[in-house]
Amino acid sequence: MGGFGKIFNINIFGESHGEIVGVVINGCPSGIKIGLNDFKSDIGRRRAGKKGGTSRKETDAPFIKTGVLGSRTTGAPITILFENKNTRGGDYDFVKEQHKKCDDKLYSGDYDGAITSSRSLVEGVAMKKYSGYNDLRGGGHFSGRLTLPLVAAGVIAKKIVEPICIKAKILEIGGTRDFTSAINLAIKEKDSIGGIIECSASNIPVGLGEPFFDSIESLISHLVFSIPAVKGIEFGAGFASTEMRGSIHNDMIIDGKGKTATNNSGGINGGITNGNPLIYRVAVKPTPSIGKEQKTFNMKTRKIVSLSIKGRHDACIALRVSPAIEAATAIVLADLLMLQKRNSWKGDLYGSSKN
């Protein structure tokens, strides 16, 4: 598995119920002030504890192992670790039973995608991909637990992109703005619900991004879709633009700095930032792990059976996604800003300017 980013590059590791999860950050400039207190806000917003979230509670204390000395980044790779203390791997023994190999078909070339599971196929396809050796506990490396080191990387990225300000907020949960009622009903019915998150970034300079493959939409979508449970994304007016005419969708420029009267383009033209606020929305699906009884296929018995999950899960994972969305945005912008700085340098090897 590769990381993300050309200059500011991250790679996350660990499993939901393993000993640790963490991140390695390459390319971070030296001299950036960073301390443990800098992580508290974003990690705290992601942490469980609110109604509708999982009952699994971890300290989520970051251990900075490399790349920071005397509260300043050194320019070397940064390694941040988080311990998993409140684990209950035994809650997932049923998954092993559901997918226990009873013949060679599960791992052979005739796999036809028909394996089903309690978690929307992740165990089935993961067991096929990794020949049955993957960690099944709580989704293993596929778990939302891995958004914790992503958020940590975002904390550092936010410092690099200052004065850009990035904020994400929940717009809807379960199709309504009445969050409390929607969550209470989902809990009562032992079910789960999704939501919509909106992210905005202001004070962005003009010119970040490239046409086609490295457009800012492409890069943000790439990293945002790496967050478990994200199923959709739209920039600016998004899908609503299909109902507009060009005369309405066009953003009229109203000053010499490129400020526009509207922002239907979401701060982007031709894949490049135009100086207006970057705005996009993300669809977060309901978690597939629920206590409500469902039907699934048992790989051992080859029969449809009833299944009710006993693990600790979120009734609404969207409640904790906002800081991960902000982190993804900051990481993309940090990498693009560093690329822009490199590409605009016109000195020779020894720093003398070219005429």
Residue pairs with C-beta under 8 A, 6 or more apart in sequence:
1 11
2 11
3 9
3 10
3 11
3 24
3 26
4 10
4 11
4 222
4 223
4 226
4 331
5 26
5 27
5 331
5 334
5 335
6 335
6 339
7 27
7 335
7 338
7 339
7 342
8 25
8 26
8 27
8 28
8 157
8 160
8 331
8 334
8 335
8 338
9 25
9 26
9 27
9 335
10 23
10 24
10 25
10 26
10 150
10 153
10 331
11 23
11 24
11 26
12 21
12 22
12 23
12 146
12 149
12 150
12 153
13 21
13 22
13 23
13 24
13 141
13 149
14 20
14 21
14 22
14 82
14 84
14 141
14 145
14 146
14 149
15 21
15 135
15 137
15 138
15 140
15 141
15 143
15 145
16 84
16 87
16 135
16 137
16 138
16 139
16 140
16 141
16 143
16 145
16 146
17 84
17 87
17 88
17 89
17 92
17 135
17 137
17 138
17 140
18 84
18 135
18 137
18 140
19 83
19 84
20 81
20 82
20 83
20 84
21 81
21 82
21 84
21 145
21 146
21 148
21 149
22 79
22 80
22 81
22 82
22 149
23 78
23 79
23 80
23 149
23 150
23 152
23 153
24 77
24 78
24 79
25 67
25 77
25 78
25 79
25 80
25 153
25 156
26 77
27 338
28 67
28 73
28 75
28 78
28 156
28 160
29 73
29 75
29 160
29 338
30 72
30 73
30 74
30 75
31 72
31 73
32 72
32 73
32 156
32 159
32 160
33 71
33 72
33 159
34 64
34 68
34 71
34 72
34 73
34 155
34 156
34 159
35 71
36 61
36 62
36 64
38 155
38 159
39 62
39 152
39 155
42 151
42 154
42 155
42 323
42 326
42 327
43 60
43 62
43 148
43 151
43 152
43 155
43 323
45 320
45 322
45 323
46 60
46 147
46 148
46 151
46 320
46 323
46 324
47 57
47 58
47 60
47 320
48 54
48 55
48 56
48 57
48 58
48 314
48 320
49 57
50 319
50 320
51 183
51 184
51 187
52 183
52 186
52 187
52 314
52 315
52 316
52 319
53 314
53 315
53 316
53 319
53 320
54 312
54 313
54 314
55 312
56 86
56 88
56 312
57 86
58 82
58 83
58 84
58 85
58 86
59 83
59 85
60 82
60 148
61 82
61 83
62 80
62 81
62 82
62 152
63 80
63 81
63 82
63 83
64 78
64 79
64 80
65 79
65 80
65 81
66 76
66 77
66 78
66 79
67 73
67 74
67 75
67 76
67 77
67 78
67 79
68 74
68 78
73 156
78 156
80 149
80 152
80 153
82 148
82 149
82 152
84 145
87 137
87 138
88 311
88 312
89 137
89 138
91 137
91 138
91 310
91 311
91 312
92 136
92 137
92 138
92 311
94 118
94 307
94 309
94 310
95 117
95 118
95 119
95 123
95 136
96 136
97 298
97 300
98 117
98 118
98 123
98 296
98 297
98 298
98 299
98 300
98 307
99 106
99 115
99 117
99 123
99 124
99 127
99 136
99 299
100 299
100 300
101 107
101 132
101 299
102 299
102 300
102 302
105 111
106 115
106 127
106 128
106 132
106 299
107 127
107 128
107 131
107 132
111 128
113 125
114 297
115 121
115 124
115 125
115 127
115 128
115 297
115 299
116 124
116 296
116 297
117 123
117 124
117 296
118 288
118 289
118 294
118 296
118 307
118 309
119 139
119 288
119 289
120 288
122 139
122 142
122 288
123 136
126 134
126 136
126 140
126 142
127 134
127 136
134 140
134 141
135 141
138 145
138 311
139 145
139 228
142 228
143 228
144 227
144 228
144 229
144 287
144 314
144 317
144 320
146 228
147 227
147 228
147 320
147 321
147 324
147 327
150 226
150 227
150 324
150 327
150 328
150 331
151 323
151 324
151 327
152 327
153 327
153 331
154 323
154 324
154 326
154 327
154 328
154 329
154 330
154 331
155 327
157 327
157 330
157 331
157 333
157 334
158 166
158 326
158 330
160 330
160 334
160 337
160 338
161 330
161 333
161 334
161 337
163 203
164 201
164 202
164 203
164 204
164 330
164 333
165 201
165 202
165 203
166 199
166 200
166 201
166 326
166 329
166 330
166 333
167 199
167 200
167 201
167 326
168 197
168 198
168 199
168 200
168 321
168 322
168 323
168 325
168 326
168 329
169 197
169 198
169 322
170 179
170 195
170 196
170 197
170 318
170 319
170 322
171 177
171 195
171 196
171 197
171 198
171 281
172 195
172 196
173 179
173 182
173 183
173 193
173 194
173 195
173 316
173 318
173 319
174 182
174 183
174 185
174 186
174 193
174 194
174 195
174 316
175 182
176 182
182 193
182 316
183 193
183 315
183 316
183 319
186 192
186 193
186 286
186 315
186 316
187 315
189 292
190 290
190 291
190 292
190 308
191 286
191 290
191 292
191 315
192 286
192 287
192 288
192 289
192 290
192 313
192 314
192 315
192 316
192 317
193 286
193 315
193 316
193 318
194 229
194 231
194 283
194 284
194 285
194 286
194 316
194 317
194 318
195 284
195 316
195 318
195 319
195 321
196 281
196 282
196 283
196 284
196 318
197 281
197 282
197 284
197 318
197 321
197 322
197 325
198 279
198 280
198 281
198 282
199 278
199 279
199 280
199 281
199 282
199 322
199 325
199 326
199 329
200 277
200 278
200 279
201 267
201 277
201 278
201 279
201 329
201 333
202 277
202 278
204 267
204 273
204 275
204 277
204 278
204 333
205 273
205 275
205 337
206 258
206 272
206 273
206 274
206 275
207 272
207 273
207 340
208 216
208 272
208 273
208 333
208 336
208 337
208 340
209 215
209 216
209 217
209 219
209 268
209 271
209 272
209 273
209 336
210 271
210 272
211 270
211 271
211 272
212 218
212 271
214 271
215 268
215 270
215 271
215 272
216 268
216 271
216 272
216 273
216 278
216 332
216 336
217 235
217 268
217 271
217 280
218 271
219 332
219 335
219 336
220 233
220 280
220 328
220 329
220 332
221 233
223 328
223 331
223 332
224 230
224 233
224 282
224 325
224 328
224 329
225 233
226 328
227 321
227 324
227 325
227 328
228 317
229 284
229 285
229 287
229 317
229 318
229 321
230 282
230 283
230 284
230 285
230 321
231 283
231 284
231 285
232 282
232 283
233 280
233 281
233 282
233 283
234 280
234 281
235 265
235 266
235 268
235 279
235 280
236 263
236 264
236 265
236 266
236 267
236 268
236 279
236 280
237 244
237 249
237 264
237 265
237 266
238 266
238 280
238 281
241 249
241 264
244 264
248 264
249 264
249 265
250 264
251 260
251 261
251 262
251 263
251 264
251 265
251 276
252 260
252 261
252 262
253 259
253 260
254 260
254 261
257 275
258 274
258 275
258 276
259 275
259 276
260 274
260 276
263 276
263 277
263 279
265 274
265 276
266 278
266 279
266 280
267 273
267 274
267 275
267 276
267 277
267 278
267 279
268 274
268 278
278 329
282 321
282 325
284 317
284 318
284 321
286 316
286 317
287 313
287 314
287 315
287 317
289 309
289 311
289 313
290 309
290 313
291 308
291 309
291 310
291 313
292 308
293 306
293 307
293 308
294 306
294 307
294 308
295 304
295 305
295 306
295 307
296 304
296 305
296 307
297 303
297 304
297 305
298 304
298 305
314 320
346 353
346 354
347 353
347 354
348 354
